[in-house]
Amino acid sequence: HGATKCTSGSNDWDIHLLASDCNRLANKLFGEKPPPTVLVGHSMGGAVATHAAKQGFPGLQGLVIVDVVEGTAIAALPHMNAILGRRKAEFASVQDAIKWSLQHGGLRSVESARLSVPKQLRTCENGKVQWITDLQSSS
């Protein structure tokens, strides 16, 4: 969730490019003799896995897709800039980010927020915390 650094400097989230990246990685890892592989994808990863399979993922024997929301996500795109515009960028503490996520960020479960929100944050030099991933730049 945002810790990966893109070496190309690109923020291109095109599904076909992501699937192609997945296939190129498998080819690089396994070469001419890929092992029998079950490709598993969750959420956006499910959409990537589906497209990677369609493009001919090497050694593919099975495909597991969990909670793919591609159609829902596409339908929501026109509203994303407004949603992201309301997303607070910086917090005094991780606890403040958890509290904000429960009150304004769409999370309802305190336990879920305590588990998921800290992993999405980084501590800045000034001691405050920010989201690792700048979602606004990908909208």
N, C-alpha and C positions, 0 to 999 in steps of 0.2 A: 504494500500500500504506500507507494511513493518513495521508497528508499532506493530504488533502482535509478541510477544515473544514465541518461541517454547520451551515448557517445557521439551521435551525429548532430546533436543540437536541435533535432526536430521534435515537434510535438504532434506529429502526424499519427492520429489514432484510427486511420482507415482500416476497416475490418479485413480487407483483402491483404493489405500490407502486413498486419499483425499475423494473419494465418501463414503468409509466405515466410515471415521471420521464423515462425514455429517449425515449418517444414525444413527451412535451411538449417536450423539448429539441429534437428534430428539427422539430417544428412551429414552434417559435420561430425556429430557424435558417433554415428553408426556406419557411415560410409556405404559401401555397396551391399553389405549383408546386415540389414537392420533386423533386430530380433522381433518376434511377434509382440506387438504393442497394443495396449488398451489406452486410448487417449481419454483423459478425464478433464472436464471443464466445468467451473462453477460461475454463475452469473455472466459477466462479460466474457470470462474464459470459456464458458460454454459456447458462446457465439463464435469465438476464435477457433475452438476445437472443431466445431461443425464445419466452418469454412476450410480449415486445414485438412480435414478429412475429404472434403469435396475436391480440394486441390491435389489430393493423392498423398496423404501422409505416409511415409515409408514404414512398411511392416504392419500397417494397421489391421488389427484383428477384431477390435471392438471400440465402441464410442459410448462414454457415459456423460450425460449432460444433466446438470443439477441447477435448478432455479434460473433458467435462462429468461431474461426479461427484455430481450432485444426489441420486440415490437412495442412494449410499454415504454422502453427507454427512448425509442425513436419518436413516439407520440409526445413524449414530454420535452423533447428538445426545444421547441419554441419558448418554453417557460423557464429554461435553465438559467439564462442570464439574470432573470429577476430573482430566482432562488439563490444563485451564487452571490448576487449583489447584497443579499441580506445576511450572508455568511460572515460571521465575525472572523477577522484575520488573526488577532493576537489576544492572548489571555495572560492574566497575572500569574496563573498557576495551572497545573494539570487539573486540579479540583475545579477551578473556575470553568475550564473547557468542558469537563464532564457535566457540570451544572447547566451550562449554556446548551449543550447537546440535548439534554433532557427537556429543557424549557422551550428551545427554539429550533433545534437541529433535527427533529424528527425521530429521536429515540424515545422510547417509552419505558424501557426496562432499566432500572438502576444498575442491576448486575451486568447487563449487556454493555451499558455505557462505561462502567468501570473496567471492563475487559477490553473493549474495542477502541475507545477514544485515546488512551495514552499511547498506543502503538501507532497512531496517526499523527503524533505531535513530535516536534523537536524543540529543544531548549536553545534560545538565542543567547548571544553574548550579554545582553542586558538582563538576563535572568527570566525573561518572559518566555512563553511558549507560543509556537505557531504551528499551523498545519504543515506537514511535510510536503504534501502535494498541493500545488497551486492550481486548483480546479478551474479557476477563472481563465487561465491561459489555455486550457484545453477546450473551452466552450466555443 
